[in-house]
Each structure stands twice: as structure tokens, then as C-alpha cells.
Amino acid sequence: MKNQFNEIKNGGVCTPIGFSSAGISADIKGKNSTKKDLGILLSESPCTVAATFTENRVKAAPVIVCKDLLTKNDEFRGIIVNSGNANACTGKQGIENTLNIIKHYENKLKLPPNSLLMASTGVIGNQLPANKFIDKSNELIENIEDYHDGFNEAIMTTDSYSKSIAVLVETENGAYVIGGAAKGAGMISPSMATMLAFITTDALIDKNTLSKALSNAVGNSFNKITVDGDMSTNDSVYIFANGLSGIAINSADDLKKFEAALTFVCLTLAKMIVKDGEGATKLVEIEIKNAKTEEDAKKCAFKIANSPLVKTMFFGADPNWGRLLASVGASLIEIDPDNIDIYFNKLHYVSKSTIIDVNIENKAHEIMKNNEYKITIDLNVGKKSFSVYTCDLTYEYVKINTDYRT
């Protein structure tokens, strides 16, 4: 089915009808920083909400609290978000801080109990300075507007730029919008890649349908990326649907359109995260073709995408196909080691596990000098495929993470 949506220039989480946001500096790290680090996203009417969270068994306090809230309440009005402090590994105090902050903002905004959610990102292990959230609440609320720049900045940590998108979806009955914002650059791995994503829509859709659509979209986007293979304690993707467009998602065709647009939004944000991988200079798609099973293809793709040797090879633009074959073998899936083909973009580089011609190495090298390219590995043992998006591993990644806390 042809996509029936168009990207909206400068669109974001406030582009759908009825959404507004704000972002201010609360100096959450306590280093006299003026960077915005406290944000809020609100809908003027109640929203159906769905979410996916990290599979890490060590979960941050806001993840624990919000997973519980989502089972108790069907409608929400928005979410409070902060950067600079993950509120993870903070015990009962972390849970209490989350609940107290939520309650304070509900009272300030004259909202019903359990109508706000919360998400955090930043340094793990430090208690959240809850007093700063409370002291800054008037300022944050006064800055609420129908645009997303302040909110986008407030959720960033080591990101070098904000990540935002919106699309207009046309139907026979009218149009609706899906908007999104995300943060993430390091500690990115599948099973919810440290990232946060917030998606909004003015489409009218029930919770179960919304949850299924989000799960499918995340499976084809955020769970197909990796920067460094590390899984965060805070990963969360939220979608808020307030229905203010009046366009209902009822039929199978409606759902196909909605899910296609939602997946596009999620995948666009996911690719932005990989492009902005800490110190990254390359976005590389790894496609495994003709594997025995999809699980084999997935396991092989991630083995390659997370290999430090392969990722440094990307940084150096070195077409070292031997490293690729070694990673395929190290994935321990079913292969024929003498019948593997490798392509750099459309350049057939390796046939039957042997380089076709050493003289085409320069062509492969030129491809690898591009900011974006694709490597396809055809296993020739089945019919299943899987793609992963990754980046190179650079000196800058080590520098950023060596002094992340200081």
C-alpha cells in the first residue's frame, strides 16, 4: 500500500492539535548549568496512552512508577521529563520523588490524580533533586507554548542535536497528524534502545489498538538500532492520542495507514539517534538476507553491528570483509561458511566467501567514506531477513564516556 502521509516541515510533538510543551533550566546536575533540563508535554484534553519500556531488569524509578500507572488509568494529560539525572538505582526514595513530583504538577495544573506521567534520563545512581522540580514548577508552567524547541532541548543529554518529526496522514474522512521527539546518542541497544521517545497524535484510537500499533512500530524501528550494545535502565517510548482531529482509526485499512505512518515516525527518530551516536560519523545499515530463520538473521545482524572491530573498521573506511565473515561465524547461527555473499551498497564485493577481485577494494573504500551506506550479507541458506542500523566507533565515543560524570 502506498504511503498516504507527508512529512511536515519543522514538525514535532506539538504539531498535532491540542498539544503544547515547555522546557527550562532547573540545574538538575547542580553545576550551575543554564542548559534546559526540565520539560513538560501536555494535551488540552485527555489522551489514550501506550508505551514500551526497557527490558533491563534494573529499571529506573519513573519506569517502575509509570508502568504501574498505565495499568491503573486509561487516560492521561501529559508527561514531565528531565535530563541530567536518571533517577535509577535510587531505591524507595527514587519512587517517592517520582510520585511527589507528579502529584505536585497535577495540583499546580488542576488536573485529576494519576493524570500525569514522568520520564528521566541522565546519570544513574544519584537521587533526584525533587526540590528543584517543585521550585521551578511555576516557571515551567508559565513557559508552556504550542511549539517543541524548549521541550526538545530539555530531554537531551549527550545528544548533539534535537530529534523531531511530524507527518500528516490523509484519509477519506479527513486528516490527522502524528508528531514525535526523541533523545539518545549513547547507551543504545535493542530491547528498547539510553533513549526516550515521545509521540503525539490527534487521531482517535482505542488503547488496545494503540498499544499493538506502537509495539509493531517499535519492533521495526527503535529495536533495530544499536550504538554501543548497552541497554539502559530508563528507555521508554510513549504515544499520546487525544482524538481532537475527530478522525477515528476503526477499519483494517485505517490501522494500516496509521501503523505505516507511526513506523515511519519511529524509524526516522531511530535513525537520527544512530546518526547522533556519541562521536559517530557514519550511519550503516546491516542487512542479513536469506538466513534460515528470522531469529538467526537478527542475531547475526546485531553481532556484526555491535562488534568493536567492525565498528572501528567503519570509522577507518576499511573494507575489511574478513571481519564481517568472522562476525557472521561468531554469531553461531546456521550458515554455509563457503557460500556467503557480501555487498557494499550495490557493489558485489564477496562471492562464495571469497573476495571477487582485490582491485575493487578501492570502490568499497569509496563507499565507506560516505556518511551513510548499506552492507548486505547474503547467507544463502534460507529465505529470512533482518536489518539493523548502527554507527562507527570513534575516538570521541571514548572521550565522551570517559568523563561523562565530570
Secondary structure by P-SEA (a helix, b strand, c coil): ccccccccccccccccccccccccccccccccccccccbbbbbcbbbbccccccccccccaaaaaaaaaaaccccccccccccccccccccaaaaaaaaaaaaaaaaaaccccccbbbbbbcccccccaaaaaaaaaaaaaaacccccaaaaaaacccccccccbbbbbbccccbbbbbbccccccccccccccbbbbbbbcccccaaaaaaaaaaaaaacccccccccccccbbbbbbbbccccccccccaaaaaaaaaaaaaaaaaaaaaaaaacccccbbbbbbbcccccaaaaaaaaaaaaacaaaaaaaaaccccaaaaaaaaaaccccccccbbbbbccccccccccccccccaaaaaaaaaacccbbbbbbccccccbbbbbbbbbcaaaaaaaacccc
